[in-house]
C-alpha cells in the first residue's frame, strides 16, 4: 500500500498505535496509514477502497481479510472549524502537511510516523522521549483537546493501562471537571469505546480508573448510583465479571457483549425489581420485566446497545427467576431454552459474587449432567434424565391455567 501511494507521487507513512506498539514490544492489532493524498485520490488508486466518516473522511482499503485505515494529513485547528456549544469539532475535512497532522493527533506516542522505504521514524512532538519515559501525554492544551473530542479521556485510560504508562498529571487534571462532556457524544460511538475498554485484558484496571476519574458516572449513571448505595457488592460483582471476561480473552475464547452488559447493569436492575415487588406487590418476574425496561431505556440515552446484544441481555436477566422453578416439566423445557447456558453462567456469577444461590447452582449443575443433585427438590423431574408422569386432571378439558412464578 505504501509503495502504491509513493509511486503515485504521494507521501505515505505507517502511523499511530501500530508504530507505538512495535516500539514498546507489543503485537499491533492493525496498522494505519497517513498520506497527503486526498480521499478521492486514494479511492482511484485502490479498487477495494471505501470512504467513510462525516466529521473527517477516512478511506478503508481492504486487503484480503484485513482493512487498512488511510487518512489524509489534517490541517491545523482554526476558528473556521464547525463546533457545538461545548467546543466539540463537528466538521474537520481540512487538509494540511505532515507536521500539521502530527500536532492534530491526540497523544505524543500516537504521533510517530514510520517511513518504510528509509526506515526513519518522524517525530515532531516528542513521542519517542515519552515512550522512553513511559508517559502518556496529550499534544497541546489538555482541556482544549478534550473539548474537541471528549472520547480522548476514555482513550487516555485505555492506552495508559495497555502500555502500563503513567498518565501525565496535566492529562488527568481536567477529567473530573470535563466528564459531563461525554454526555454529548453519540451513544452509538460510546458503545464502541466501552467495548474497547471492557472487552480487554486490562478491563478491571480500566473500570477502576473510569470510576476514580468520575468518567463512569457519565457513562453508567445507574451503576454509579449502585456503587454509592452498595459499593462493596456492586464493585465485586462488576470486577468478577470483567476478570472472567479478561481470562476468556486470554484463553482465546469469545466473550459476549450481551453477557458483559447484563453483568454491568445487574445490581441496579435487581434493586429496582425488588423495590417494585415490595412497594407495588408485583410478582418478582413481573417486577424484573418492568425494571429491565426502565433501566435499559435510561441506559440507552448514554450508550446505545444494538438489539443483537440488548435482547440477549434482557433474556439473561428475565430467565433468572426460572432457576427457582424446579417442579413438573418446567426444568426440561428450561434446559432446552436457547439462552439457558448464558443464564446459567450468569447464575454462577451471581453465586460467586456473594448471593446465596448454592442450592440452585447444585441442582441445575446436576440437572445438566443428568444425575441426582444432593439438594434436589423431592418433586424434581430431572433425575437421571427421567420425567415424572403428570397426574390426570379430574375434569376433562380443564385448562391447566398459568404456571405459578417464583
C-alpha positions as CSV (number, residue, x, y, z in Angstrom):
1,X,0.0,0.0,0.0
2,X,2.8,2.5,0.9
3,X,4.6,1.6,-2.3
4,X,1.4,2.3,-4.4
5,X,0.9,5.7,-2.8
6,X,4.6,6.7,-3.0
7,X,4.9,5.5,-6.6
8,X,1.9,7.7,-7.5
9,X,3.9,10.7,-6.1
10,X,2.3,10.9,-2.6
11,X,3.8,10.9,0.9
12,X,2.8,7.8,2.9
13,X,3.7,6.6,6.4
14,X,2.6,4.0,8.9
15,X,1.3,5.9,11.9
16,X,-0.4,5.6,15.3
17,X,-0.9,2.6,17.5
18,X,0.8,0.2,15.2
19,X,4.1,2.1,15.4
20,X,3.7,2.7,19.1
21,X,3.1,-0.9,19.9
22,X,6.0,-2.2,17.9
23,X,8.3,0.2,19.7
24,X,7.0,-0.9,23.1
25,X,7.3,-4.6,22.3
26,X,3.6,-5.3,21.9
27,X,1.9,-7.1,18.9
28,X,0.0,-4.5,16.9
29,X,-3.7,-5.2,16.3
30,X,-3.5,-3.3,12.9
31,X,-1.7,-0.6,11.1
32,X,-2.9,2.8,9.9
33,X,-1.5,4.9,7.1
34,X,-1.3,8.7,6.8
35,X,-0.8,10.4,3.4
36,X,-1.1,13.7,1.6
37,X,-3.3,12.1,-1.0
38,X,-6.9,13.3,-0.8
39,X,-9.7,10.7,-0.1
40,X,-10.8,10.8,-3.8
41,X,-7.3,10.2,-5.0
42,X,-6.9,7.3,-2.6
43,X,-10.1,5.7,-4.0
44,X,-8.8,6.0,-7.5
45,X,-5.6,4.1,-6.6
46,X,-7.3,1.2,-4.7
47,X,-10.3,-0.6,-6.2
48,X,-11.2,-2.0,-2.8
49,X,-11.4,1.4,-1.2
50,X,-14.5,2.7,0.7
51,X,-14.8,6.3,2.0
52,X,-16.4,6.6,5.5
53,X,-16.9,9.3,8.1
54,X,-18.8,12.6,8.4
55,X,-16.7,14.6,10.8
56,X,-13.5,13.6,8.9
57,X,-13.5,11.5,5.8
58,X,-11.4,8.3,6.0
59,X,-10.5,5.7,3.4
60,X,-10.9,2.0,4.3
61,X,-8.8,-0.1,1.9
62,X,-9.4,-3.9,2.0
63,X,-6.6,-6.4,1.5
64,X,-7.9,-9.9,1.8
65,X,-9.4,-10.2,5.3
66,X,-7.7,-7.1,6.5
67,X,-8.8,-3.5,6.3
68,X,-6.3,-0.7,6.4
69,X,-7.4,2.8,7.6
70,X,-5.9,5.5,5.4
71,X,-6.2,9.2,6.5
72,X,-5.3,12.4,4.7
73,X,-3.0,14.7,6.7
74,X,-5.2,17.0,8.6
75,X,-4.8,20.8,8.8
76,X,-4.4,22.9,11.9
77,X,-7.3,23.8,14.1
78,X,-8.7,27.2,13.3
79,X,-11.8,29.4,14.0
80,X,-13.3,28.1,10.7
81,X,-13.9,24.6,12.2
82,X,-17.5,24.0,12.9
83,X,-18.1,23.3,16.7
84,X,-21.0,22.8,19.0
85,X,-21.7,24.7,22.2
86,X,-19.2,22.6,24.3
87,X,-16.3,23.1,21.8
88,X,-16.6,19.7,20.1
89,X,-15.5,19.8,16.5
90,X,-18.3,18.8,14.2
91,X,-16.7,19.0,10.8
92,X,-12.9,18.5,10.2
93,X,-12.3,18.0,6.5
94,X,-9.5,20.5,6.4
95,X,-6.2,19.1,5.0
96,X,-2.6,20.1,5.7
97,X,1.0,18.9,5.9
98,X,2.7,16.0,7.7
99,X,3.7,18.4,10.5
100,X,0.2,19.8,10.8
101,X,-1.1,16.3,11.0
102,X,1.3,15.3,13.8
103,X,0.1,18.2,16.0
104,X,-3.5,17.2,15.4
105,X,-3.1,13.7,16.8
106,X,-4.2,13.0,20.4
107,X,-1.1,11.6,22.3
108,X,2.5,12.1,21.6
109,X,3.2,8.3,21.4
110,X,0.5,8.1,18.7
111,X,2.1,10.7,16.5
112,X,5.1,8.7,15.3
113,X,5.4,8.2,11.5
114,X,7.4,5.4,10.1
115,X,8.7,5.6,6.5
116,X,9.1,2.0,5.4
117,X,11.5,2.9,2.5
118,X,14.0,4.8,4.6
119,X,13.4,3.1,7.9
120,X,13.2,6.5,9.6
121,X,10.7,7.4,12.3
122,X,9.5,11.0,12.0
123,X,8.7,12.6,15.4
124,X,7.6,16.3,15.7
125,X,6.1,16.1,19.2
126,X,8.5,14.3,21.5
127,X,6.7,10.9,21.3
128,X,10.0,8.9,21.3
129,X,11.1,10.6,24.5
130,X,7.7,9.9,26.1
131,X,8.0,6.2,25.1
132,X,11.4,6.1,26.9
133,X,9.9,7.8,29.9
134,X,6.8,5.5,29.8
135,X,4.5,8.6,29.9
136,X,1.2,9.2,28.1
137,X,0.9,12.9,27.3
138,X,-1.6,14.9,25.3
139,X,-0.4,17.0,22.4
140,X,-1.5,20.6,23.1
141,X,-3.5,22.1,26.0
142,X,-5.4,19.2,27.6
143,X,-8.7,21.0,28.3
144,X,-9.0,22.2,24.7
145,X,-8.1,18.8,23.3
146,X,-10.8,17.1,25.5
147,X,-13.4,19.7,24.4
148,X,-12.6,19.0,20.8
149,X,-13.4,15.3,21.4
150,X,-14.3,14.1,24.9
151,X,-13.6,10.5,23.9
152,X,-9.9,11.3,24.3
153,X,-10.5,10.9,28.1
154,X,-11.6,7.3,27.6
155,X,-8.7,6.7,25.2
156,X,-6.2,8.0,27.8
157,X,-7.4,5.4,30.3
158,X,-7.4,2.6,27.8
159,X,-4.0,3.3,26.3
160,X,-2.3,4.2,29.6
161,X,-3.3,0.8,31.1
162,X,-2.5,-1.1,27.9
163,X,1.1,0.3,27.8
164,X,1.4,0.4,31.6
165,X,2.4,4.1,31.2
166,X,1.7,6.8,33.8
167,X,-0.7,9.5,32.7
168,X,0.8,12.9,32.6
169,X,-0.7,15.0,35.5
170,X,-1.8,17.7,33.1
171,X,-3.7,14.9,31.2
172,X,-5.6,13.9,34.4
173,X,-6.4,17.3,36.0
174,X,-9.3,18.3,33.7
175,X,-11.0,14.9,33.5
176,X,-13.3,15.1,36.6
177,X,-14.4,18.6,35.6
178,X,-15.0,17.7,31.9
179,X,-16.5,14.2,32.4
180,X,-20.1,15.6,31.7
181,X,-18.9,16.3,28.1
182,X,-19.2,12.6,27.4
183,X,-23.0,13.0,27.5
184,X,-22.7,15.0,24.3
185,X,-21.0,12.1,22.4
186,X,-23.4,10.0,20.2
187,X,-24.5,6.9,22.3
188,X,-23.6,4.5,19.4
189,X,-20.0,5.8,19.4
190,X,-19.7,5.4,23.1
191,X,-20.8,1.8,22.8
192,X,-17.8,1.1,20.6
193,X,-15.5,2.8,23.0
194,X,-16.9,0.9,26.0
195,X,-16.3,-2.4,24.3
196,X,-12.7,-1.4,23.7
197,X,-12.3,-0.6,27.4
198,X,-14.1,-3.5,28.9
199,X,-13.6,-6.4,26.4
200,X,-10.0,-6.0,27.2
201,X,-7.3,-7.8,29.3
202,X,-7.0,-4.6,31.4
203,X,-10.8,-4.3,31.9
204,X,-10.6,-4.3,35.8
205,X,-8.0,-1.6,35.8
206,X,-9.9,0.4,33.2
207,X,-13.1,0.2,35.3
208,X,-11.3,1.4,38.4
209,X,-9.7,4.3,36.6
210,X,-13.0,5.3,35.0
211,X,-14.7,5.3,38.4
212,X,-11.9,7.2,40.1
213,X,-11.8,9.9,37.4
214,X,-15.7,10.3,37.6
215,X,-16.0,9.2,33.9
216,X,-18.0,6.2,34.8
217,X,-20.9,8.4,36.2
218,X,-21.3,9.9,32.7
219,X,-21.4,6.5,31.1
220,X,-23.4,4.4,33.5
221,X,-25.3,6.7,35.9
222,X,-27.5,3.9,37.3
223,X,-24.5,1.7,38.0
224,X,-22.7,4.7,39.6
225,X,-25.6,5.2,41.9
226,X,-25.4,1.5,42.9
227,X,-21.7,1.9,43.6
228,X,-22.7,4.7,46.0
229,X,-25.5,2.7,47.6
230,X,-23.9,-0.8,47.7
231,X,-20.2,-0.1,47.0
232,X,-18.7,-3.4,48.0
233,X,-21.3,-5.7,46.4
234,X,-21.6,-3.7,43.2
235,X,-17.8,-3.4,42.7
236,X,-17.2,-7.1,43.5
237,X,-19.9,-8.2,41.0
238,X,-18.6,-6.0,38.2
239,X,-14.9,-6.8,38.8
240,X,-15.6,-10.5,38.9
241,X,-17.4,-10.3,35.6
242,X,-14.7,-8.2,34.0
243,X,-12.0,-10.5,35.3
244,X,-13.8,-13.5,33.9
245,X,-14.1,-11.9,30.5
246,X,-10.4,-11.0,30.6
247,X,-9.5,-14.6,31.4
248,X,-11.6,-15.9,28.5
249,X,-9.9,-13.4,26.1
250,X,-6.5,-14.6,27.4
251,X,-7.5,-18.2,26.6
252,X,-8.6,-17.1,23.1
253,X,-12.3,-17.7,23.9
254,X,-15.2,-15.4,22.8
255,X,-16.9,-13.0,25.2
256,X,-20.4,-11.8,24.5
257,X,-21.1,-8.1,24.9
258,X,-24.6,-9.0,25.9
259,X,-23.4,-11.0,28.9
260,X,-21.0,-8.2,29.8
261,X,-23.7,-5.5,29.8
262,X,-26.0,-7.8,31.7
263,X,-23.4,-8.1,34.4
264,X,-22.7,-4.3,34.5
265,X,-26.3,-3.4,35.0
266,X,-27.5,-6.3,37.1
267,X,-27.2,-4.7,40.6
268,X,-29.4,-1.7,39.7
269,X,-31.8,-3.8,37.8
270,X,-32.1,-6.3,40.7
271,X,-32.5,-3.5,43.2
272,X,-35.3,-1.8,41.2
273,X,-37.1,-5.1,40.7
274,X,-37.1,-5.8,44.5
275,X,-38.3,-2.3,45.1
276,X,-41.2,-2.8,42.7
277,X,-42.1,-6.2,44.2
278,X,-42.1,-4.8,47.7
279,X,-43.9,-1.5,47.1
280,X,-46.4,-2.5,44.4
281,X,-46.8,-6.2,45.3
282,X,-45.8,-7.4,41.8
283,X,-44.6,-11.0,41.4
284,X,-40.8,-11.0,41.1
285,X,-40.8,-12.0,37.4
286,X,-43.2,-9.1,36.6
287,X,-41.1,-6.6,38.7
288,X,-38.0,-7.8,36.9
289,X,-39.5,-7.2,33.5
290,X,-40.6,-3.7,34.4
291,X,-37.2,-2.9,36.0
292,X,-35.5,-4.2,32.8
293,X,-37.5,-1.9,30.6
294,X,-36.8,1.1,32.9
295,X,-33.1,0.6,33.2
296,X,-32.5,-0.3,29.5
297,X,-34.4,2.8,28.4
298,X,-32.4,5.1,30.6
299,X,-29.1,3.5,29.8
300,X,-29.7,3.8,26.0
301,X,-29.7,7.6,26.5
302,X,-26.0,7.3,27.3
303,X,-24.8,4.2,25.5
304,X,-26.7,2.7,22.6
305,X,-26.5,-1.1,22.7
306,X,-27.5,-2.7,19.4
307,X,-30.5,-5.1,19.6
308,X,-28.4,-8.1,18.9
309,X,-26.9,-7.5,22.3
310,X,-29.6,-5.8,24.3
311,X,-32.2,-8.5,23.6
312,X,-30.0,-11.4,24.9
313,X,-29.0,-9.2,27.9
314,X,-32.7,-8.8,28.8
315,X,-33.3,-12.5,28.4
316,X,-30.4,-13.4,30.7
317,X,-32.0,-11.3,33.4
318,X,-35.6,-12.4,32.9
319,X,-34.6,-16.1,32.9
320,X,-33.1,-15.8,36.4
321,X,-36.4,-16.5,38.3
322,X,-36.8,-19.7,36.3
323,X,-34.0,-21.3,38.2
324,X,-36.4,-21.4,41.2
325,X,-39.0,-23.3,39.2
326,X,-38.0,-27.0,39.6
327,X,-41.2,-28.9,39.5
328,X,-43.2,-30.5,36.8
329,X,-42.0,-30.3,33.2
330,X,-40.5,-26.8,33.6
331,X,-36.9,-27.8,34.1
332,X,-36.8,-29.9,30.9
333,X,-38.2,-27.0,28.9
334,X,-35.8,-24.6,30.5
335,X,-32.8,-26.8,29.7
336,X,-33.8,-26.7,26.1
337,X,-34.0,-22.9,26.0
338,X,-31.5,-21.4,23.6
339,X,-30.4,-18.9,26.2
340,X,-30.2,-21.4,29.1
341,X,-26.4,-21.7,29.1
342,X,-25.8,-17.9,29.3
343,X,-28.5,-17.6,32.0
344,X,-26.8,-20.5,33.9
345,X,-23.4,-18.9,33.7
346,X,-25.0,-15.7,35.0
347,X,-26.4,-17.6,37.9
348,X,-22.9,-18.9,38.7
349,X,-21.6,-15.3,38.5
350,X,-24.3,-14.2,41.0
351,X,-23.4,-17.0,43.3
352,X,-19.7,-16.4,43.2
353,X,-20.3,-12.7,43.9
354,X,-22.0,-13.4,47.2
355,X,-25.7,-14.1,46.5
356,X,-26.9,-17.2,48.4
357,X,-27.6,-19.5,45.5
358,X,-25.8,-22.7,46.4
359,X,-28.9,-24.8,46.3
360,X,-29.9,-23.6,42.8
361,X,-26.4,-23.9,41.5
362,X,-26.0,-27.5,42.7
363,X,-29.5,-28.5,41.4
364,X,-29.0,-27.1,37.9
365,X,-25.5,-28.3,37.6
366,X,-26.7,-31.8,38.4
367,X,-29.6,-31.4,36.0
368,X,-27.3,-30.7,33.1
369,X,-25.3,-33.8,33.9
370,X,-28.3,-36.0,34.2
371,X,-27.5,-37.1,37.8
372,X,-29.4,-36.5,41.0
373,X,-28.4,-33.4,43.0
374,X,-27.8,-33.9,46.7
375,X,-30.0,-30.9,47.3
376,X,-32.6,-31.7,44.7
377,X,-36.3,-31.0,45.4
378,X,-38.3,-34.1,46.3
379,X,-40.6,-33.4,43.4
380,X,-37.7,-32.9,41.0
381,X,-38.4,-34.1,37.4
382,X,-34.8,-34.3,36.4
383,X,-33.2,-37.3,37.9
384,X,-31.1,-39.4,35.6
385,X,-32.9,-37.7,32.7
386,X,-36.3,-39.1,33.8
387,X,-39.6,-37.2,33.9
388,X,-42.3,-37.8,36.4
389,X,-45.6,-38.7,35.0
390,X,-48.2,-36.0,35.5
391,X,-51.5,-36.8,37.3
392,X,-54.5,-36.7,35.1
393,X,-57.0,-33.9,35.9
394,X,-60.3,-35.0,37.3
395,X,-62.2,-32.9,34.8
396,X,-61.9,-33.5,31.1
397,X,-60.9,-30.5,29.1
398,X,-59.9,-28.5,32.2
399,X,-57.5,-25.7,31.3
400,X,-54.2,-26.1,33.1
401,X,-54.0,-22.4,33.9
402,X,-50.9,-20.2,34.2
403,X,-47.8,-21.7,35.7
404,X,-47.0,-20.2,39.1
405,X,-43.9,-18.0,39.1
406,X,-41.4,-17.5,41.9
